[in-house]
Amino acid sequence: RRAGVRGRMLAGQAEGEGEAAGRWRRASQFVLSACAACVAELVTFPLDLTKTRLQIQGEAAVHNYEDARRTIPYRGMLRTAAGIVQEEGVLKLWQGATPAVYRHIVYSGVRMVSYEHLRDSVLGRSADGSFPLWKAVVGGMMAGATGQFVASPTDLVKVQMQMEGKRKLEGKPLRFRGVHHAFVKIVSDGGVRGLWAGWVPNVQRAALVNMGDLTTYDSVKHFLLRNTSLQDNSITHSLASGCSGLVAAVLGTPADVIKTRIMNQPRDEHGRGLLYKSSTDCLFQAIQGEGFLSLYKGFVPTWMRMAPWSLVFWLTYEQIRRITGVSSF
């Protein structure tokens, strides 16, 4: 009888250690993915700022709502970036970088941990150890949507702070003195719910982007490992990340345009948007007022940002995992 009791105690102890190990593994994955995302974000942030400015320029609803005091002419990606440097200064290319880093600590940490949990424990791999494409699609979209919903307040602050330089050039008063003031002002104007303004297109975009990013990277990487002589090294990681960046840009740019416009629109005292009633309304106004291709405004800088972002992130993430003894993604 004593042997049986001791056996149950040992089994319970082993189970507890297994749960603790699982929690530590998820926590370490969160920290490592957040670190890799911060590196990638800071390296590629000027392209994100350029993309945001391009998506806002020429917005039809703004011209219907008010006569702009100064209209900045349409410019391509390089001219827009050069214009920001000439008119506002080099450091303005990183305006809004602080909330962007905050966002990625939350967003990338949650999405990476969620995807690996879904892949390894919920959806499950096939008998041969592979992860079917349809499961990767479901896992990528669910992980991206979850991470983005949690991180939506920081994304809202990032987008609005990126537009402060443009407001200054147009002679409009600046809305925020810093990240903390931005959070406080958004809450005071629209309540806590105001922090999640535009969360629907935000989550839709994140689901599409992660279907392109996580799903493509995971599928391409393991396809190459199973069907070619490539090893699990930087070459394989670079090829997979290049594919994931392109697919993510194609799938995510239209939702990104809608998300940016909804987040940047002026609001009344109740926090309701003055330009768009919903993401669907924004979509229809964009197409009717500017044409279908307006949904791909900023595609080149989006892709040119996603490609190096994906490359830096995945190379950094895989190397950090290897150095710290965590198994390869």
VOBA-1610 file (N, C-alpha, C; in pm, whole numbers, padded with zeros to 5 digits, always signed):
BEGIN
Arg+00082-00119+00000Arg+00000+00000+00000Arg+00087+00126+00000Arg+00196+00120+00085Arg+00287+00233+00088Arg+00349+00258-00048Ala+00381+00150-00118Ala+00440+00163-00251Ala+00344+00232-00348Gly+00214+00196-00333Gly+00115+00259-00420Gly+00101+00407-00392Val+00099+00443-00263Val+00090+00585-00226Val+00210+00661-00276Arg+00328+00600-00256Arg+00451+00666-00302Arg+00451+00683-00454Gly+00398+00581-00524Gly+00392+00590-00669Gly+00303+00703-00715Arg+00188+00718-00646Arg+00097+00828-00682Arg+00160+00964-00653Met+00234+00971-00540Met+00302+01096-00506Met+00407+01133-00610Leu+00483+01031-00653Leu+00585+01056-00754Leu+00522+01097-00887Ala+00409+01031-00919Ala+00340+01065-01044Ala+00287+01207-01040Gly+00230+01245-00922Gly+00180+01381-00908Gly+00292+01483-00914Gln+00407+01448-00852Gln+00522+01538-00857Gln+00572+01555-01000Ala+00579+01444-01074Ala+00624+01450-01213Ala+00529+01532-01298Glu+00397+01516-01271Glu+00299+01594-01347Glu+00313+01743-01317Gly+00334+01775-01189Gly+00353+01915-01152Gly+00477+01974-01215Glu+00586+01896-01219Glu+00708+01944-01283Glu+00688+01964-01432Gly+00609+01873-01493Gly+00580+01886-01635Gly+00501+02012-01665Glu+00401+02044-01580Glu+00323+02166-01599Glu+00411+02290-01580Ala+00499+02286-01478Ala+00588+02398-01455Ala+00683+02418-01572Ala+00733+02305-01626Ala+00822+02314-01743Ala+00748+02373-01863Gly+00621+02332-01878Gly+00541+02385-01989Gly+00519+02535-01976Arg+00489+02580-01852Arg+00471+02725-01830Arg+00600+02801-01855Trp+00712+02746-01812Trp+00842+02811-01834Trp+00873+02818-01984Arg+00840+02710-02056Arg+00867+02709-02199Arg+00786+02817-02269Arg+00657+02831-02233Arg+00574+02935-02295Arg+00625+03074-02258Ala+00664+03091-02132Ala+00714+03222-02088Ala+00843+03257-02162Ser+00931+03159-02178Ser+01057+03186-02248Ser+01031+03217-02395Gln+00934+03147-02456Gln+00899+03175-02594Gln+00844+03318-02609Phe+00765+03361-02511Phe+00710+03497-02514Phe+00823+03600-02509Val+00915+03583-02415Val+01025+03678-02398Val+01114+03682-02522Leu+01148+03564-02574Leu+01238+03557-02690Leu+01174+03619-02813Ser+01046+03590-02836Ser+00979+03646-02953Ser+00963+03797-02939Ala+00939+03846-02817Ala+00927+03990-02795Ala+01061+04060-02823Cys+01171+04000-02778Cys+01304+04058-02803Cys+01334+04064-02953Ala+01308+03954-03024Ala+01333+03951-03168Ala+01246+04052-03241Ala+01121+04068-03199Ala+01030+04163-03263Ala+01075+04307-03241Cys+01127+04337-03123Cys+01175+04473-03095Cys+01292+04509-03185Val+01384+04415-03205Val+01497+04439-03294Val+01448+04466-03436Ala+01359+04380-03485Ala+01306+04395-03621Ala+01229+04525-03637Glu+01153+04563-03534Glu+01071+04684-03541Glu+01156+04810-03550Leu+01259+04819-03470Leu+01343+04938-03470Leu+01422+04951-03600Val+01464+04839-03657Val+01541+04842-03782Val+01456+04891-03898Thr+01329+04849-03902Thr+01245+04876-04019Thr+01139+04983-03995Phe+01139+05049-03879Phe+01031+05142-03846Phe+01016+05258-03945Pro+01125+05319-03998Pro+01106+05428-04095Pro+01018+05389-04213Leu+01026+05264-04257Leu+00940+05220-04368Leu+00794+05214-04324Asp+00769+05181-04199Asp+00632+05177-04149Asp+00573+05319-04144Leu+00654+05415-04101Leu+00608+05554-04098Leu+00576+05603-04239Thr+00664+05572-04335Thr+00641+05612-04474Thr+00513+05550-04527Lys+00492+05423-04497Lys+00372+05353-04540Lys+00247+05419-04485Thr+00248+05455-04357Thr+00132+05518-04295Thr+00101+05652-04360Arg+00203+05733-04384Arg+00181+05863-04448Arg+00121+05847-04588Leu+00169+05748-04664Leu+00118+05726-04799Leu-00028+05682-04795Gln-00065+05602-04695Gln-00202+05552-04688Gln-00302+05662-04653Ile-00256+05764-04580Ile-00345+05872-04539Ile-00359+05979-04648Gln-00252+06001-04725Gln-00256+06104-04829Gln-00363+06075-04933Gly-00435+06179-04972Gly-00536+06164-05076Gly-00663+06098-05028Glu-00683+06090-04896Glu-00800+06023-04841Glu-00926+06100-04881Ala-01013+06037-04958Ala-01129+06106-05014Ala-01223+06158-04906Ala-01244+06080-04801Ala-01338+06120-04697Ala-01295+06246-04626Val-01165+06268-04613Val-01116+06388-04547Val-01153+06512-04626His-01141+06504-04758His-01174+06620-04843His-01323+06646-04843Asn-01403+06542-04824Asn-01547+06560-04813Asn-01585+06620-04678Tyr-01503+06594-04576Tyr-01534+06638-04440Tyr-01488+06781-04413Glu-01370+06817-04463Glu-01316+06950-04440Glu-01222+06990-04551Asp-01204+07118-04570Asp-01106+07169-04666Asp-00972+07177-04595Ala-00879+07093-04643Ala-00747+07091-04578Ala-00679+07227-04595Arg-00610+07270-04489Arg-00539+07398-04495Arg-00420+07389-04588Arg-00365+07269-04595Arg-00253+07251-04687Arg-00254+07106-04732Thr-00255+07086-04861Thr-00257+06950-04914Thr-00118+06911-04958Ile-00065+06808-04897Ile+00068+06761-04934Ile+00055+06677-05060Pro+00126+06709-05167Pro+00110+06636-05293Pro+00147+06491-05280Tyr+00085+06411-05364Tyr+00117+06269-05370Tyr+00264+06249-05402Arg+00328+06161-05329Arg+00468+06133-05353Arg+00488+05983-05341Gly+00591+05933-05409Gly+00624+05793-05395Gly+00692+05767-05262Met+00729+05643-05243Met+00786+05602-05115Met+00915+05678-05083Leu+01008+05682-05179Leu+01137+05747-05154Leu+01121+05897-05134Arg+01036+05960-05215Arg+01015+06105-05202Arg+00943+06138-05072Thr+00853+06051-05030Thr+00785+06072-04902Thr+00884+06065-04787Ala+00971+05964-04790Ala+01073+05949-04685Ala+01168+06068-04685Ala+01211+06109-04806Ala+01302+06224-04816Ala+01233+06351-04769Gly+01104+06364-04800Gly+01030+06482-04756Gly+01019+06490-04605Ile+00998+06375-04541Ile+00991+06372-04395Ile+01123+06420-04334Val+01235+06372-04392Val+01367+06410-04342Val+01391+06560-04361Gln+01356+06612-04479Gln+01381+06753-04510Gln+01291+06846-04430Glu+01163+06808-04417Glu+01066+06898-04357Glu+01054+06882-04205Glu+01087+06763-04154Glu+01065+06737-04011Glu+01190+06692-03937Gly+01291+06643-04010Gly+01413+06596-03945Gly+01427+06445-03950Val+01551+06398-03942Val+01578+06254-03953Val+01510+06175-03842Leu+01515+06227-03720Leu+01461+06152-03606Leu+01310+06131-03617Lys+01242+06214-03698Lys+01097+06197-03715Lys+01064+06068-03789Leu+01163+06005-03852Leu+01139+05875-03915Leu+01110+05769-03810Trp+01144+05797-03685Trp+01115+05703-03577Trp+01007+05757-03485Gln+00927+05855-03532Gln+00819+05907-03450Gln+00712+05799-03433Gly+00678+05769-03311Gly+00583+05662-03283Gly+00649+05529-03261Ala+00783+05525-03256Ala+00853+05398-03238Ala+00831+05339-03099Thr+00817+05426-02998Thr+00800+05375-02861Thr+00673+05292-02847Pro+00554+05345-02887Pro+00435+05259-02878Pro+00442+05140-02973Ala+00519+05153-03082Ala+00534+05039-03173Ala+00609+04926-03105Val+00712+04961-03028Val+00787+04859-02953Val+00698+04799-02845Tyr+00622+04884-02775Tyr+00528+04833-02675Tyr+00430+04734-02739Arg+00381+04774-02857Arg+00285+04688-02927Arg+00344+04552-02958His+00468+04551-03008His+00525+04424-03049His+00564+04335-02932Ile+00595+04396-02819Ile+00619+04313-02700Ile+00495+04231-02670Val+00378+04297-02679Val+00251+04227-02652Val+00210+04141-02771Tyr+00204+04204-02889Tyr+00151+04137-03008Tyr+00233+04016-03049Ser+00364+04035-03068Ser+00446+03923-03113Ser+00458+03815-03007Gly+00468+03856-02881Gly+00474+03757-02775Gly+00350+03669-02772Val+00233+03731-02778Val+00108+03656-02771Val+00087+03570-02895Arg+00114+03627-03013Arg+00087+03551-03136Arg+00178+03430-03150Met+00306+03445-03113Met+00400+03334-03126Met+00369+03222-03028Val+00342+03259-02903Val+00308+03158-02802Val+00176+03090-02840Ser+00078+03169-02887Ser-00051+03112-02924Ser-00037+03014-03040Tyr+00042+03051-03141Tyr+00057+02965-03258Tyr+00124+02833-03220Glu+00230+02840-03144Glu+00299+02716-03107Glu+00212+02629-03017His+00132+02692-02930His+00041+02615-02846His-00065+02546-02931Leu-00121+02621-03027Leu-00222+02562-03116Leu-00161+02449-03199Arg-00039+02472-03250Arg+00025+02372-03335Arg+00061+02245-03259Asp+00114+02260-03139Asp+00167+02146-03067Asp+00067+02077-02976Ser-00033+02153-02926Ser-00122+02096-02825Ser-00269+02091-02862Val-00316+02185-02942Val-00459+02192-02973Val-00492+02128-03107Leu-00438+02182-03215Leu-00465+02128-03348Leu-00389+01999-03371Gly-00263+01996-03329Gly-00184+01873-03337Gly-00123+01848-03474Arg-00006+01788-03472Arg+00063+01752-03595Arg+00009+01619-03650Ser+00044+01589-03775Ser+00009+01460-03834Ser+00099+01351-03778Ala+00068+01226-03813Ala+00145+01113-03761Ala+00292+01120-03802Asp+00321+01178-03919Asp+00459+01188-03965Asp+00532+01311-03910Gly+00464+01384-03821Gly+00527+01501-03760Gly+00505+01631-03835Ser+00442+01625-03953Ser+00416+01747-04031Ser+00292+01819-03977Phe+00279+01944-04013Phe+00164+02024-03972Phe+00087+02062-04098Pro-00032+02003-04122Pro-00107+02025-04246Pro-00132+02174-04271Leu-00138+02210-04399Leu-00152+02350-04437Leu-00280+02411-04380Trp-00391+02338-04385Trp-00516+02395-04337Trp-00510+02425-04186Lys-00439+02340-04113Lys-00422+02365-03970Lys-00332+02485-03948Ala-00229+02498-04033Ala-00139+02613-04021Ala-00214+02744-04049Val-00306+02741-04147Val-00387+02859-04179Val-00475+02897-04060Val-00544+02797-04005Val-00631+02822-03889Val-00550+02873-03771Gly-00438+02807-03744Gly-00354+02846-03632Gly-00297+02986-03648Gly-00249+03018-03769Gly-00193+03149-03794Gly-00296+03260-03778Met-00416+03239-03832Met-00520+03342-03823Met-00567+03361-03679Met-00585+03252-03606Met-00630+03262-03468Met-00524+03328-03380Ala-00398+03292-03400Ala-00290+03350-03321Ala-00275+03499-03350Gly-00281+03536-03478Gly-00269+03677-03514Gly-00383+03761-03461Ala-00506+03708-03472Ala-00622+03781-03422Ala-00615+03801-03271Thr-00575+03698-03200Thr-00565+03707-03054Thr-00460+03809-03012Gly-00342+03799-03072Gly-00234+03891-03038Gly-00270+04035-03068Gln-00335+04058-03183Gln-00367+04195-03222Gln-00477+04255-03136Phe-00575+04175-03097Phe-00682+04228-03012Phe-00625+04276-02879Val-00534+04198-02823Val-00472+04236-02695Val-00388+04362-02712Ala-00322+04375-02827Ala-00228+04486-02848Ala-00291+04607-02917Ser-00421+04606-02945Ser-00485+04715-03020Ser-00464+04854-02961Pro-00470+04874-02829Pro-00447+05010-02776Pro-00310+05067-02814Thr-00206+04986-02807Thr-00073+05036-02843Thr-00062+05064-02992Asp-00133+04988-03074Asp-00132+05011-03218Asp-00204+05142-03251Leu-00314+05170-03181Leu-00387+05294-03201Leu-00298+05415-03171Val-00227+05410-03059Val-00138+05520-03022Val-00026+05534-03124Lys+00029+05423-03170Lys+00137+05428-03268Lys+00093+05499-03396Val-00023+05461-03450Val-00073+05519-03575Val-00098+05669-03558Gln-00162+05708-03447Gln-00194+05849-03429Gln-00068+05934-03406Met+00031+05879-03336Met+00155+05955-03315Met+00236+05967-03443Gln+00225+05869-03532Gln+00295+05877-03660Gln+00246+05993-03744Met+00121+06036-03722Met+00063+06142-03803Met+00083+06281-03742Glu+00148+06290-03626Glu+00166+06419-03561Glu+00252+06514-03644Gly+00357+06461-03708Gly+00443+06546-03791Gly+00366+06605-03908Lys+00277+06526-03968Lys+00196+06574-04080Lys+00100+06684-04033Arg+00041+06667-03915Arg-00050+06769-03861Arg+00024+06900-03838Lys+00148+06892-03790Lys+00227+07013-03764Lys+00253+07088-03893Leu+00286+07014-04001Leu+00311+07079-04129Leu+00186+07144-04185Glu+00069+07089-04155Glu-00057+07143-04204Glu-00106+07259-04118Gly-00030+07293-04013Gly-00068+07404-03928Gly-00170+07368-03823Lys-00193+07239-03802Lys-00289+07193-03701Lys-00217+07174-03568Pro-00287+07190-03457Pro-00223+07170-03326Pro-00191+07023-03303Leu-00082+06998-03234Leu-00044+06862-03201Leu-00140+06807-03096Arg-00171+06680-03107Arg-00267+06619-03016Arg-00202+06561-02891Phe-00077+06517-02903Phe-00015+06443-02793Phe+00125+06497-02762Arg+00161+06493-02634Arg+00295+06531-02590Arg+00388+06411-02578Gly+00332+06294-02575Gly+00412+06172-02563Gly+00321+06052-02556Val+00380+05934-02538Val+00303+05809-02538Val+00202+05807-02423His+00249+05840-02302His+00159+05837-02186His+00044+05935-02203His+00075+06057-02252His-00030+06157-02274His-00129+06109-02380Ala-00080+06038-02481Ala-00169+05986-02586Ala-00269+05887-02527Phe-00221+05796-02444Phe-00312+05699-02380Phe-00416+05772-02294Val-00369+05869-02214Val-00459+05941-02125Val-00563+06020-02204Lys-00521+06087-02311Lys-00613+06169-02389Lys-00717+06083-02461Ile-00674+05968-02515Ile-00769+05880-02584Ile-00874+05829-02487Val-00832+05793-02365Val-00927+05745-02264Val-01020+05857-02220Ser-00966+05979-02201Ser-01049+06091-02158Ser-01150+06132-02265Asp-01113+06118-02393Asp-01203+06156-02502Asp-01308+06050-02532Gly-01265+05923-02532Gly-01357+05818-02574Gly-01377+05706-02474Gly-01323+05722-02353Gly-01335+05616-02254Gly-01240+05502-02285Val-01243+05400-02200Val-01156+05284-02220Val-01184+05218-02354Arg-01311+05220-02395Arg-01346+05160-02524Arg-01274+05231-02638Gly-01241+05359-02618Gly-01171+05433-02722Gly-01035+05375-02755Leu-00974+05304-02661Leu-00844+05241-02686Leu-00855+05128-02788Trp-00976+05076-02804Trp-00996+04968-02902Trp-01067+05020-03028Ala-01058+05150-03052Ala-01115+05205-03176Ala-01046+05140-03296Gly-01124+05094-03390Gly-01068+05030-03508Gly-01018+04889-03485Trp-01059+04825-03374Trp-01005+04692-03345Trp-01053+04587-03445Val-01171+04608-03504Val-01222+04507-03598Val-01133+04497-03722Pro-01108+04608-03797Pro-01016+04595-03910Pro-00875+04560-03865Asn-00839+04602-03744Asn-00709+04569-03688Asn-00691+04418-03676Val-00792+04354-03617Val-00787+04209-03598Val-00798+04137-03732Gln-00882+04190-03822Gln-00893+04129-03954Gln-00759+04132-04026Arg-00691+04247-04020Arg-00561+04260-04084Arg-00462+04162-04022Ala-00460+04156-03890Ala-00363+04068-03821Ala-00387+03922-03857Ala-00514+03882-03869Ala-00544+03745-03907Ala-00489+03715-04047Leu-00508+03809-04141Leu-00460+03790-04277Leu-00307+03793-04283Val-00247+03890-04212Val-00102+03901-04213Val-00036+03776-04155Asn-00092+03724-04047Asn-00033+03606-03985Asn-00062+03479-04062Met-00173+03479-04138Met-00193+03368-04230Met-00082+03369-04334Gly-00037+03490-04370Gly+00075+03501-04463Gly+00208+03478-04396Asp+00228+03533-04276Asp+00358+03528-04210Asp+00383+03395-04140Leu+00310+03367-04034Leu+00331+03244-03957Leu+00308+03119-04040Thr+00193+03117-04111Thr+00159+02998-04189Thr+00263+02974-04299Thr+00298+03079-04372Thr+00393+03063-04483Thr+00530+03025-04431Tyr+00578+03093-04328Tyr+00712+03061-04276Tyr+00719+02917-04226Asp+00622+02878-04146Asp+00622+02743-04089Asp+00613+02638-04199Ser+00523+02660-04295Ser+00501+02561-04401Ser+00621+02553-04496Val+00673+02671-04539Val+00786+02672-04633Val+00911+02615-04567Lys+00936+02653-04443Lys+01055+02605-04373Lys+01056+02452-04364His+00947+02395-04318His+00944+02250-04301His+00932+02176-04433Phe+00873+02242-04535Phe+00873+02183-04669Phe+01015+02171-04721Leu+01094+02278-04704Leu+01234+02276-04749Leu+01315+02171-04672Leu+01291+02159-04544Leu+01366+02062-04464Leu+01331+01919-04503Arg+01205+01895-04539Arg+01162+01758-04573Arg+01197+01720-04716Asn+01198+01818-04808Asn+01207+01784-04950Asn+01334+01830-05019Thr+01423+01895-04948Thr+01550+01937-05007Thr+01664+01896-04914Ser+01785+01924-04958Ser+01902+01891-04877Ser+01940+02003-04781Leu+01858+02110-04778Leu+01887+02222-04688Leu+01873+02180-04542Gln+01958+02238-04459Gln+01954+02211-04316Gln+01877+02322-04245Asp+01851+02300-04117Asp+01780+02400-04037Asp+01878+02509-03996Asn+01908+02598-04091Asn+02007+02702-04066Asn+01958+02835-04123Ser+02046+02933-04125Ser+02007+03069-04166Ser+01961+03077-04311Ile+02014+02991-04398Ile+01972+02992-04538Ile+01825+02953-04549Thr+01789+02844-04484Thr+01650+02800-04484Thr+01560+02905-04421His+01604+02962-04310His+01525+03064-04242His+01506+03186-04332Ser+01608+03225-04406Ser+01599+03342-04494Ser+01501+03317-04609Leu+01509+03199-04670Leu+01418+03167-04780Leu+01273+03166-04733Ala+01249+03103-04619Ala+01113+03095-04566Ala+01061+03233-04527Ser+01146+03316-04467Ser+01102+03448-04425Ser+01076+03539-04545Gly+01153+03523-04653Gly+01128+03600-04774Gly+00990+03571-04833Cys+00954+03444-04836Cys+00821+03404-04885Cys+00712+03457-04793Ser+00733+03448-04662Ser+00630+03490-04567Ser+00606+03641-04574Gly+00712+03720-04594Gly+00696+03865-04604Gly+00613+03906-04723Leu+00636+03841-04839Leu+00562+03875-04960Leu+00415+03838-04947Val+00387+03718-04901Val+00248+03673-04887Val+00174+03759-04786Ala+00240+03792-04676Ala+00177+03875-04573Ala+00143+04013-04627Ala+00230+04071-04710Ala+00204+04204-04766Ala+00086+04200-04862Val+00077+04099-04946Val-00033+04087-05043Val-00167+04071-04970Leu-00169+03989-04869Leu-00295+03963-04797Leu-00332+04076-04702Gly-00232+04142-04644Gly-00261+04236-04537Gly-00275+04381-04576Thr-00226+04423-04693Thr-00226+04566-04726Thr-00367+04627-04731Pro-00468+04566-04798Pro-00601+04628-04799Pro-00657+04649-04658Ala-00646+04548-04574Ala-00695+04562-04437Ala-00613+04665-04359Asp-00485+04678-04393Asp-00400+04775-04326Asp-00442+04918-04362Val-00477+04941-04488Val-00524+05073-04531Val-00652+05111-04455Ile-00746+05017-04450Ile-00873+05043-04380Ile-00848+05068-04232Lys-00763+04985-04172Lys-00732+04999-04029Lys-00670+05135-03999Thr-00575+05177-04082Thr-00506+05304-04059Thr-00601+05421-04068Arg-00692+05420-04166Arg-00785+05530-04185Arg-00887+05538-04072Ile-00936+05424-04027Ile-01032+05424-03918Ile-00967+05473-03790Met-00845+05430-03765Met-00776+05471-03642Met-00739+05618-03643Asn-00713+05674-03759Asn-00665+05812-03768Asn-00778+05914-03784Gln-00904+05870-03804Gln-01013+05963-03828Gln-01047+06043-03701Pro-01096+06166-03719Pro-01140+06244-03602Pro-01265+06182-03540Arg-01284+06209-03410Arg-01396+06148-03338Arg-01473+06254-03261Asp-01602+06225-03234Asp-01683+06318-03155Asp-01660+06293-03007Glu-01737+06364-02924Glu-01717+06354-02779Glu-01752+06217-02724His-01824+06137-02802His-01860+06002-02757His-01766+05895-02812Gly-01663+05939-02884Gly-01566+05845-02938Gly-01605+05784-03071Arg-01717+05832-03130Arg-01761+05779-03259Arg-01687+05848-03373Gly-01651+05771-03475Gly-01580+05826-03589Gly-01666+05922-03669Leu-01605+06029-03720Leu-01678+06129-03798Leu-01672+06103-03949Leu-01581+06017-03992Leu-01566+05991-04135Leu-01627+05858-04178Tyr-01612+05756-04093Tyr-01656+05621-04130Tyr-01740+05560-04019Lys-01847+05492-04059Lys-01934+05425-03963Lys-01877+05290-03921Ser-01804+05225-04012Ser-01750+05093-03986Ser-01638+05065-04085Ser-01574+04951-04068Ser-01469+04913-04163Ser-01527+04889-04302Thr-01650+04837-04309Thr-01716+04816-04438Thr-01744+04949-04508Asp-01791+05046-04429Asp-01818+05180-04484Asp-01689+05242-04537Cys-01580+05227-04462Cys-01450+05279-04505Cys-01405+05212-04634Leu-01427+05082-04644Leu-01390+05006-04764Leu-01465+05059-04886Phe-01596+05076-04873Phe-01676+05123-04985Phe-01641+05267-05024Gln-01618+05353-04924Gln-01581+05492-04954Gln-01447+05499-05027Ala-01354+05415-04985Ala-01223+05415-05050Ala-01234+05372-05196Ile-01309+05266-05221Ile-01323+05214-05357Ile-01401+05312-05445Gln-01512+05367-05393Gln-01594+05460-05471Gln-01523+05592-05496Gly-01452+05641-05397Gly-01390+05772-05408Gly-01253+05771-05473Glu-01180+05660-05462Glu-01041+05657-05509Glu-01008+05537-05599Gly-01101+05441-05610Gly-01075+05324-05692Gly-01022+05207-05612Phe-01030+05088-05671Phe-00991+04965-05601Phe-00843+04967-05561Leu-00760+05022-05647Leu-00616+05020-05619Leu-00579+05106-05498Ser-00673+05189-05450Ser-00645+05266-05330Ser-00624+05175-05210Leu-00679+05054-05218Leu-00662+04957-05109Leu-00518+04908-05102Tyr-00441+04933-05208Tyr-00301+04891-05209Tyr-00207+05012-05204Lys-00259+05126-05154Lys-00172+05239-05131Lys-00068+05200-05026Gly+00054+05231-05055Gly+00159+05194-04960Gly+00201+05049-04968Phe+00161+04978-05077Phe+00198+04836-05086Phe+00349+04818-05093Val+00416+04901-05174Val+00562+04885-05189Val+00635+04903-05056Pro+00609+05015-04984Pro+00676+05024-04854Pro+00629+04919-04755Thr+00502+04876-04767Thr+00454+04768-04679Thr+00534+04641-04704Trp+00549+04606-04832Trp+00625+04486-04866Trp+00773+04504-04832Met+00827+04622-04866Met+00968+04647-04840Met+00997+04654-04690Arg+00892+04680-04611Arg+00909+04674-04466Arg+00889+04532-04416Met+00785+04465-04465Met+00756+04330-04416Met+00868+04233-04451Ala+00927+04248-04569Ala+01033+04155-04610Ala+01154+04164-04516Pro+01213+04284-04495Pro+01325+04290-04400Pro+01282+04265-04256Trp+01158+04308-04221Trp+01110+04283-04084Trp+01103+04133-04060Ser+01043+04062-04156Ser+01031+03917-04142Ser+01168+03851-04137Leu+01259+03898-04223Leu+01394+03841-04226Leu+01465+03863-04092Val+01465+03988-04044Val+01533+04019-03918Val+01468+03945-03802Phe+01334+03944-03800Phe+01265+03879-03689Phe+01295+03729-03683Trp+01276+03659-03796Trp+01291+03514-03793Trp+01436+03471-03772Leu+01531+03542-03833Leu+01671+03509-03810Leu+01709+03532-03663Thr+01665+03647-03610Thr+01695+03676-03469Thr+01627+03576-03377Tyr+01501+03548-03404Tyr+01423+03457-03318Tyr+01483+03316-03318Glu+01516+03267-03436Glu+01572+03132-03444Glu+01709+03125-03375Gln+01789+03230-03393Gln+01922+03231-03330Gln+01912+03242-03178Ile+01821+03327-03130Ile+01803+03340-02986Ile+01755+03208-02927Arg+01664+03141-02995Arg+01616+03011-02947Arg+01731+02910-02941Arg+01815+02911-03044Arg+01927+02817-03046Arg+02025+02846-02933Ile+02055+02975-02913Ile+02153+03013-02810Ile+02102+02978-02670Thr+01972+02997-02648Thr+01916+02973-02515Thr+01872+02829-02493Gly+01891+02744-02596Gly+01860+02603-02580Gly+01715+02565-02604Val+01635+02658-02659Val+01497+02628-02694Val+01494+02568-02833Ser+01411+02468-02855Ser+01407+02398-02983Ser+01369+02493-03096Ser+01411+02460-03218Ser+01383+02544-03335Ser+01232+02556-03357Phe+01191+02671-03411Phe+01051+02693-03442Phe+01004+02595-03549
//
